[in-house]
Amino acid sequence: MVSGSEKKLMVFTTLFVTGIVISNVLAAKIVKVGVFVFPASIISYTFTFILVNMLTDVLDGNYSKVLVYLGFLAQTVASLLILLGLFMPSASVDRGKAYELLLGTNWRFTLASVSAYGVSQFANFYLFSLKFFKNPLILNFFSVAVAQLLDTVVFTLVAFLGEYKGLVPMILSQYLIKVIIILVANPVFLVTKRLKER
């Protein structure tokens, strides 16, 4: 029989890996809302940081560290399978072109994502683990906000340098939106108290 801790770990792992893998696909779409320009992956990816902190708080930091490594593995496997699909002959020219348009630049997004991921997820993990603040909401906000700043700069430069003009407004608007997402999602972190009690 599966224990309560194992169930929690499976749920966190599933949500985290799903968020990481789908973010590489969603990053291909650039969204513009008013003056804000950002990749469509902004919500799914930002939430993965909160999930790592929740897991650290509910179970153990060692699980969180393993989860970050699993994210690397998931990104690599997904990217290799997407690349394999790119080289397979297409039954339809139109569908082949659509696949290439959507996922053909995936290698660059994956490189950007892995680079940013390595810097930001580990920064988030270590900042949260150091417990600079006693209040868990402030601690979560602080670690995720710093990590997201690092993530935004690294990801944007690697993914879009030379491909897209206006990187500074993109970085600023992405980061502002990420801070808003963190503020809105931060109360979700309180769920960890209930999870600890079970």
CYANA upper distance limits for C-alpha pairs under 8 A (distance plus 0.5 A):
  2 VAL  CA      6 GLU  CA      6.61
  2 VAL  CA      7 LYS  CA      7.09
  3 SER  CA      7 LYS  CA      6.82
  4 GLY  CA      8 LYS  CA      6.79
  4 GLY  CA    198 ARG  CA      8.04
  5 SER  CA      9 LEU  CA      6.65
  5 SER  CA     59 LEU  CA      7.80
  6 GLU  CA     10 MET  CA      6.65
  7 LYS  CA     11 VAL  CA      6.76
  8 LYS  CA     12 PHE  CA      6.68
  9 LEU  CA     13 THR  CA      6.48
  9 LEU  CA     55 LEU  CA      8.14
 10 MET  CA     14 THR  CA      6.52
 11 VAL  CA     15 LEU  CA      6.70
 12 PHE  CA     16 PHE  CA      6.43
 12 PHE  CA     51 LEU  CA      7.22
 12 PHE  CA     55 LEU  CA      7.40
 13 THR  CA     17 VAL  CA      6.47
 13 THR  CA     67 LEU  CA      7.15
 14 THR  CA     18 THR  CA      6.50
 15 LEU  CA     19 GLY  CA      6.58
 15 LEU  CA     48 THR  CA      8.35
 15 LEU  CA     51 LEU  CA      8.45
 16 PHE  CA     20 ILE  CA      6.75
 16 PHE  CA     48 THR  CA      5.93
 16 PHE  CA     51 LEU  CA      7.12
 16 PHE  CA     52 VAL  CA      8.26
 16 PHE  CA     67 LEU  CA      8.30
 16 PHE  CA     71 GLY  CA      8.02
 17 VAL  CA     21 VAL  CA      6.60
 17 VAL  CA     70 LEU  CA      7.91
 17 VAL  CA     71 GLY  CA      6.22
 17 VAL  CA     74 ALA  CA      7.10
 18 THR  CA     22 ILE  CA      6.47
 19 GLY  CA     23 SER  CA      6.46
 19 GLY  CA     44 SER  CA      5.63
 19 GLY  CA     45 TYR  CA      6.34
 19 GLY  CA     47 PHE  CA      8.10
 19 GLY  CA     48 THR  CA      6.70
 20 ILE  CA     24 ASN  CA      7.46
 20 ILE  CA     44 SER  CA      7.94
 20 ILE  CA     45 TYR  CA      6.64
 20 ILE  CA     48 THR  CA      7.59
 20 ILE  CA     71 GLY  CA      6.86
 20 ILE  CA     74 ALA  CA      8.15
 20 ILE  CA     75 GLN  CA      7.47
 21 VAL  CA     25 VAL  CA      7.73
 21 VAL  CA     71 GLY  CA      8.41
 21 VAL  CA     74 ALA  CA      7.01
 21 VAL  CA     75 GLN  CA      6.19
 21 VAL  CA     78 ALA  CA      7.36
 22 ILE  CA     26 LEU  CA      6.66
 22 ILE  CA     41 SER  CA      8.14
 22 ILE  CA     44 SER  CA      8.10
 23 SER  CA     27 ALA  CA      6.39
 23 SER  CA     40 ALA  CA      8.47
 23 SER  CA     41 SER  CA      5.20
 23 SER  CA     42 ILE  CA      8.17
 23 SER  CA     44 SER  CA      6.63
 23 SER  CA     45 TYR  CA      6.28
 24 ASN  CA     28 ALA  CA      7.93
 24 ASN  CA     41 SER  CA      7.78
 24 ASN  CA     75 GLN  CA      8.33
 24 ASN  CA    106 ASN  CA      7.50
 24 ASN  CA    109 PHE  CA      6.67
 24 ASN  CA    110 THR  CA      6.70
 24 ASN  CA    113 SER  CA      7.61
 25 VAL  CA     41 SER  CA      8.26
 25 VAL  CA    102 LEU  CA      8.29
 25 VAL  CA    103 LEU  CA      7.43
 25 VAL  CA    106 ASN  CA      7.64
 26 LEU  CA     39 PRO  CA      7.60
 26 LEU  CA     40 ALA  CA      5.77
 26 LEU  CA     41 SER  CA      5.27
 27 ALA  CA     39 PRO  CA      5.48
 27 ALA  CA     40 ALA  CA      6.08
 27 ALA  CA     41 SER  CA      5.46
 27 ALA  CA     42 ILE  CA      8.40
 27 ALA  CA    109 PHE  CA      7.43
 28 ALA  CA     39 PRO  CA      7.43
 28 ALA  CA     40 ALA  CA      8.05
 28 ALA  CA    102 LEU  CA      7.10
 28 ALA  CA    103 LEU  CA      8.05
 28 ALA  CA    105 THR  CA      8.15
 28 ALA  CA    106 ASN  CA      8.05
 28 ALA  CA    109 PHE  CA      8.03
 29 LYS  CA     39 PRO  CA      6.18
 29 LYS  CA     40 ALA  CA      6.08
 30 ILE  CA     37 VAL  CA      7.38
 30 ILE  CA     38 PHE  CA      6.12
 30 ILE  CA     39 PRO  CA      4.93
 30 ILE  CA     40 ALA  CA      6.57
 31 VAL  CA     36 PHE  CA      8.48
 31 VAL  CA     37 VAL  CA      6.17
 31 VAL  CA     38 PHE  CA      5.82
 31 VAL  CA     39 PRO  CA      6.22
 31 VAL  CA     40 ALA  CA      6.52
 32 LYS  CA     36 PHE  CA      6.08
 32 LYS  CA     37 VAL  CA      5.03
 32 LYS  CA     38 PHE  CA      7.12
 33 VAL  CA     37 VAL  CA      7.11
 35 VAL  CA    173 SER  CA      8.25
 36 PHE  CA    169 PRO  CA      8.32
 36 PHE  CA    170 MET  CA      7.72
 36 PHE  CA    173 SER  CA      5.55
 36 PHE  CA    174 GLN  CA      7.79
 37 VAL  CA    169 PRO  CA      7.90
 37 VAL  CA    170 MET  CA      5.79
 37 VAL  CA    173 SER  CA      6.55
 37 VAL  CA    174 GLN  CA      7.27
 38 PHE  CA     42 ILE  CA      7.67
 38 PHE  CA    170 MET  CA      6.60
 38 PHE  CA    173 SER  CA      7.34
 38 PHE  CA    174 GLN  CA      5.78
 39 PRO  CA    174 GLN  CA      8.45
 41 SER  CA     45 TYR  CA      6.42
 42 ILE  CA     46 THR  CA      6.43
 42 ILE  CA    174 GLN  CA      8.11
 42 ILE  CA    178 LYS  CA      7.51
 43 ILE  CA     47 PHE  CA      6.65
 43 ILE  CA    178 LYS  CA      8.16
 43 ILE  CA    181 ILE  CA      7.61
 44 SER  CA     48 THR  CA      7.25
 45 TYR  CA     49 PHE  CA      7.93
 46 THR  CA     50 ILE  CA      7.80
 46 THR  CA    148 GLN  CA      7.85
 46 THR  CA    178 LYS  CA      7.21
 46 THR  CA    181 ILE  CA      8.07
 46 THR  CA    182 ILE  CA      8.05
 47 PHE  CA     51 LEU  CA      6.85
 47 PHE  CA    182 ILE  CA      8.38
 47 PHE  CA    185 ALA  CA      8.31
 48 THR  CA     52 VAL  CA      6.86
 49 PHE  CA     53 ASN  CA      6.96
 49 PHE  CA    121 GLN  CA      7.23
 49 PHE  CA    124 ASN  CA      7.55
 49 PHE  CA    144 VAL  CA      6.73
 50 ILE  CA     54 MET  CA      6.59
 50 ILE  CA    140 ASN  CA      7.69
 50 ILE  CA    144 VAL  CA      7.47
 50 ILE  CA    186 ASN  CA      8.21
 50 ILE  CA    189 PHE  CA      7.68
 51 LEU  CA     55 LEU  CA      6.63
 52 VAL  CA     56 THR  CA      6.68
 52 VAL  CA     64 SER  CA      6.14
 52 VAL  CA     67 LEU  CA      8.09
 52 VAL  CA     68 VAL  CA      8.35
 52 VAL  CA    125 PHE  CA      7.71
 53 ASN  CA     57 ASP  CA      6.62
 53 ASN  CA     64 SER  CA      8.15
 53 ASN  CA    124 ASN  CA      8.46
 53 ASN  CA    125 PHE  CA      7.47
 53 ASN  CA    128 PHE  CA      7.27
 53 ASN  CA    140 ASN  CA      7.26
 54 MET  CA     58 VAL  CA      6.49
 54 MET  CA    189 PHE  CA      6.69
 54 MET  CA    192 THR  CA      6.49
 55 LEU  CA     59 LEU  CA      6.16
 55 LEU  CA     60 ASP  CA      7.24
 55 LEU  CA     61 GLY  CA      7.93
 55 LEU  CA     63 TYR  CA      7.86
 55 LEU  CA     64 SER  CA      6.60
 56 THR  CA     60 ASP  CA      5.29
 56 THR  CA     61 GLY  CA      4.99
 56 THR  CA     62 ASN  CA      8.21
 56 THR  CA     63 TYR  CA      7.64
 56 THR  CA     64 SER  CA      6.16
 56 THR  CA    129 SER  CA      8.25
 57 ASP  CA     61 GLY  CA      8.06
 57 ASP  CA    192 THR  CA      7.33
 58 VAL  CA    192 THR  CA      6.26
 58 VAL  CA    193 LYS  CA      8.11
 58 VAL  CA    195 LEU  CA      7.03
 58 VAL  CA    196 LYS  CA      5.93
 59 LEU  CA     63 TYR  CA      7.80
 59 LEU  CA    196 LYS  CA      8.34
 60 ASP  CA     64 SER  CA      7.33
 61 GLY  CA     65 LYS  CA      6.78
 61 GLY  CA    125 PHE  CA      8.48
 61 GLY  CA    129 SER  CA      7.69
 62 ASN  CA     66 VAL  CA      6.89
 63 TYR  CA     67 LEU  CA      6.62
 64 SER  CA     68 VAL  CA      6.80
 64 SER  CA    125 PHE  CA      8.06
 65 LYS  CA     69 TYR  CA      7.05
 65 LYS  CA    125 PHE  CA      7.90
 66 VAL  CA     70 LEU  CA      6.67
 67 LEU  CA     71 GLY  CA      6.77
 68 VAL  CA     72 PHE  CA      7.25
 68 VAL  CA    121 GLN  CA      7.38
 68 VAL  CA    122 PHE  CA      8.12
 69 TYR  CA     73 LEU  CA      6.99
 70 LEU  CA     74 ALA  CA      6.57
 71 GLY  CA     75 GLN  CA      6.64
 72 PHE  CA     76 THR  CA      6.70
 72 PHE  CA    114 VAL  CA      7.44
 73 LEU  CA     77 VAL  CA      6.66
 74 ALA  CA     78 ALA  CA      6.50
 75 GLN  CA     79 SER  CA      6.50
 75 GLN  CA    110 THR  CA      7.64
 75 GLN  CA    114 VAL  CA      8.16
 76 THR  CA     80 LEU  CA      6.66
 76 THR  CA    110 THR  CA      8.48
 77 VAL  CA     81 LEU  CA      6.72
 78 ALA  CA     82 ILE  CA      6.65
 79 SER  CA     83 LEU  CA      6.55
 79 SER  CA    106 ASN  CA      7.59
 79 SER  CA    107 TRP  CA      7.42
 79 SER  CA    110 THR  CA      7.47
 80 LEU  CA     84 LEU  CA      6.59
 81 LEU  CA     85 GLY  CA      6.71
 82 ILE  CA     86 LEU  CA      6.79
 82 ILE  CA    103 LEU  CA      7.63
 82 ILE  CA    106 ASN  CA      8.40
 83 LEU  CA     87 PHE  CA      7.13
 83 LEU  CA    104 GLY  CA      8.26
 83 LEU  CA    107 TRP  CA      8.40
 84 LEU  CA     88 MET  CA      6.96
 86 LEU  CA     99 TYR  CA      7.89
 86 LEU  CA    100 GLU  CA      7.06
 86 LEU  CA    103 LEU  CA      8.50
 86 LEU  CA    104 GLY  CA      7.50
 90 SER  CA     95 ARG  CA      7.81
 90 SER  CA     96 GLY  CA      5.83
 91 ALA  CA     95 ARG  CA      8.41
 91 ALA  CA     96 GLY  CA      8.15
 92 SER  CA     96 GLY  CA      6.53
 93 VAL  CA     97 LYS  CA      6.64
 94 ASP  CA     98 ALA  CA      6.66
 95 ARG  CA     99 TYR  CA      6.54
 96 GLY  CA    100 GLU  CA      6.68
 97 LYS  CA    101 LEU  CA      6.46
 98 ALA  CA    102 LEU  CA      6.61
 99 TYR  CA    103 LEU  CA      6.25
 99 TYR  CA    104 GLY  CA      7.47
100 GLU  CA    104 GLY  CA      4.69
100 GLU  CA    105 THR  CA      8.14
101 LEU  CA    105 THR  CA      7.87
102 LEU  CA    106 ASN  CA      8.40
105 THR  CA    109 PHE  CA      7.19
106 ASN  CA    110 THR  CA      6.34
107 TRP  CA    111 LEU  CA      6.54
108 ARG  CA    112 ALA  CA      6.55
108 ARG  CA    158 VAL  CA      7.96
108 ARG  CA    159 ALA  CA      6.20
109 PHE  CA    113 SER  CA      6.28
109 PHE  CA    158 VAL  CA      8.43
109 PHE  CA    159 ALA  CA      5.91
110 THR  CA    114 VAL  CA      6.37
111 LEU  CA    115 SER  CA      6.54
111 LEU  CA    158 VAL  CA      7.85
111 LEU  CA    159 ALA  CA      8.07
112 ALA  CA    116 ALA  CA      6.51
112 ALA  CA    154 VAL  CA      7.53
112 ALA  CA    155 PHE  CA      5.26
112 ALA  CA    156 THR  CA      7.90
112 ALA  CA    157 LEU  CA      8.34
112 ALA  CA    158 VAL  CA      5.41
112 ALA  CA    159 ALA  CA      5.65
113 SER  CA    117 TYR  CA      6.07
113 SER  CA    155 PHE  CA      6.36
114 VAL  CA    118 GLY  CA      6.46
115 SER  CA    119 VAL  CA      7.07
115 SER  CA    154 VAL  CA      7.44
115 SER  CA    155 PHE  CA      7.55
116 ALA  CA    120 SER  CA      6.32
116 ALA  CA    150 LEU  CA      7.66
116 ALA  CA    151 ASP  CA      5.26
116 ALA  CA    152 THR  CA      8.00
116 ALA  CA    154 VAL  CA      5.67
116 ALA  CA    155 PHE  CA      5.68
117 TYR  CA    121 GLN  CA      5.88
117 TYR  CA    122 PHE  CA      8.23
117 TYR  CA    151 ASP  CA      7.21
118 GLY  CA    122 PHE  CA      6.67
119 VAL  CA    123 ALA  CA      6.59
119 VAL  CA    147 ALA  CA      8.32
119 VAL  CA    150 LEU  CA      7.50
119 VAL  CA    151 ASP  CA      7.48
120 SER  CA    124 ASN  CA      6.46
120 SER  CA    147 ALA  CA      5.07
120 SER  CA    148 GLN  CA      7.07
120 SER  CA    150 LEU  CA      6.27
120 SER  CA    151 ASP  CA      5.70
121 GLN  CA    125 PHE  CA      6.59
121 GLN  CA    147 ALA  CA      7.23
122 PHE  CA    126 TYR  CA      6.57
123 ALA  CA    127 LEU  CA      6.42
123 ALA  CA    143 SER  CA      8.14
123 ALA  CA    146 VAL  CA      8.46
123 ALA  CA    147 ALA  CA      6.30
124 ASN  CA    128 PHE  CA      6.46
124 ASN  CA    143 SER  CA      5.54
124 ASN  CA    144 VAL  CA      6.25
124 ASN  CA    146 VAL  CA      7.85
124 ASN  CA    147 ALA  CA      5.68
125 PHE  CA    129 SER  CA      6.54
125 PHE  CA    143 SER  CA      8.21
126 TYR  CA    130 LEU  CA      6.62
127 LEU  CA    131 LYS  CA      7.53
127 LEU  CA    132 PHE  CA      8.04
127 LEU  CA    143 SER  CA      5.85
128 PHE  CA    132 PHE  CA      8.07
128 PHE  CA    139 LEU  CA      6.87
128 PHE  CA    140 ASN  CA      7.11
128 PHE  CA    143 SER  CA      5.99
131 LYS  CA    139 LEU  CA      7.24
132 PHE  CA    139 LEU  CA      7.25
133 PHE  CA    138 ILE  CA      7.09
133 PHE  CA    139 LEU  CA      5.72
134 LYS  CA    138 ILE  CA      8.42
134 LYS  CA    139 LEU  CA      7.57
135 ASN  CA    139 LEU  CA      6.64
136 PRO  CA    140 ASN  CA      6.42
137 LEU  CA    141 PHE  CA      6.59
137 LEU  CA    186 ASN  CA      7.01
137 LEU  CA    187 PRO  CA      7.79
137 LEU  CA    189 PHE  CA      7.43
137 LEU  CA    190 LEU  CA      8.12
138 ILE  CA    142 PHE  CA      6.47
139 LEU  CA    143 SER  CA      6.66
140 ASN  CA    144 VAL  CA      6.51
140 ASN  CA    186 ASN  CA      7.78
140 ASN  CA    189 PHE  CA      8.22
141 PHE  CA    145 ALA  CA      6.29
141 PHE  CA    182 ILE  CA      7.07
141 PHE  CA    183 LEU  CA      7.73
141 PHE  CA    186 ASN  CA      7.24
142 PHE  CA    146 VAL  CA      6.70
143 SER  CA    147 ALA  CA      6.60
144 VAL  CA    148 GLN  CA      6.38
144 VAL  CA    182 ILE  CA      7.90
145 ALA  CA    149 LEU  CA      6.81
145 ALA  CA    178 LYS  CA      8.34
145 ALA  CA    179 VAL  CA      6.87
145 ALA  CA    182 ILE  CA      7.86
146 VAL  CA    150 LEU  CA      7.06
147 ALA  CA    151 ASP  CA      6.54
148 GLN  CA    152 THR  CA      6.33
148 GLN  CA    175 TYR  CA      7.52
148 GLN  CA    178 LYS  CA      7.62
149 LEU  CA    153 VAL  CA      6.86
149 LEU  CA    175 TYR  CA      6.78
150 LEU  CA    154 VAL  CA      6.70
151 ASP  CA    155 PHE  CA      6.27
152 THR  CA    156 THR  CA      6.39
152 THR  CA    171 ILE  CA      6.62
152 THR  CA    174 GLN  CA      7.45
152 THR  CA    175 TYR  CA      6.97
153 VAL  CA    157 LEU  CA      6.69
153 VAL  CA    171 ILE  CA      6.78
154 VAL  CA    158 VAL  CA      6.70
155 PHE  CA    159 ALA  CA      6.31
156 THR  CA    160 PHE  CA      6.11
156 THR  CA    161 LEU  CA      7.73
156 THR  CA    167 LEU  CA      7.57
156 THR  CA    170 MET  CA      8.28
156 THR  CA    171 ILE  CA      7.23
157 LEU  CA    161 LEU  CA      5.55
157 LEU  CA    167 LEU  CA      7.99
160 PHE  CA    164 TYR  CA      5.86
160 PHE  CA    167 LEU  CA      8.03
161 LEU  CA    165 LYS  CA      8.36
161 LEU  CA    167 LEU  CA      8.00
166 GLY  CA    170 MET  CA      6.83
167 LEU  CA    171 ILE  CA      6.52
168 VAL  CA    172 LEU  CA      6.65
169 PRO  CA    173 SER  CA      6.38
170 MET  CA    174 GLN  CA      6.37
171 ILE  CA    175 TYR  CA      6.54
172 LEU  CA    176 LEU  CA      6.63
173 SER  CA    177 ILE  CA      6.62
174 GLN  CA    178 LYS  CA      6.56
175 TYR  CA    179 VAL  CA      6.63
176 LEU  CA    180 ILE  CA      6.84
177 ILE  CA    181 ILE  CA      6.66
178 LYS  CA    182 ILE  CA      6.56
179 VAL  CA    183 LEU  CA      6.66
180 ILE  CA    184 VAL  CA      6.63
181 ILE  CA    185 ALA  CA      6.34
182 ILE  CA    186 ASN  CA      5.99
183 LEU  CA    187 PRO  CA      8.31
185 ALA  CA    189 PHE  CA      8.00
186 ASN  CA    190 LEU  CA      8.27
187 PRO  CA    191 VAL  CA      8.24
188 VAL  CA    192 THR  CA      8.47
190 LEU  CA    194 ARG  CA      8.05
191 VAL  CA    195 LEU  CA      6.82
192 THR  CA    196 LYS  CA      6.49
193 LYS  CA    197 GLU  CA      6.97
194 ARG  CA    198 ARG  CA      7.13
